[in-house]
């Protein structure tokens, strides 16, 4: 089953609408009208089950070396890597909730440190 269409993400205080642009057997993609933001949900099944929620973000900015406008991009994603049996959806959600609480604590201090190169 697919996510609701459209999805929405707010970046730097701006809400971005992401209509569904692609449907695959085990995933879907939602893309902004300008193509600069995309969210993708994918599932891979095998010896382990991998579930990925990913956002790709692009922007046009001046290249510091040439001063020409250039497209820059980044991605951020979360991966759940679980065995086919042994972890219920509730178990997986509980592990995620603990992880999320850890990284959003103190106004995202752990993420800020990670992005600054600390570990």
Secondary structure, DSSP 8 states (H G I E B T S, - for coil): ----SSEEEEETTEEEEEEEEEEETTEEEEE-TTSSEEEEEEEEESSEEEEEEEEEEEEEEE-TTT--EEEEEEEEEEEEEEESSS--HHHHHHHHHHHHHHHHHHHHHHHHHHHTT--
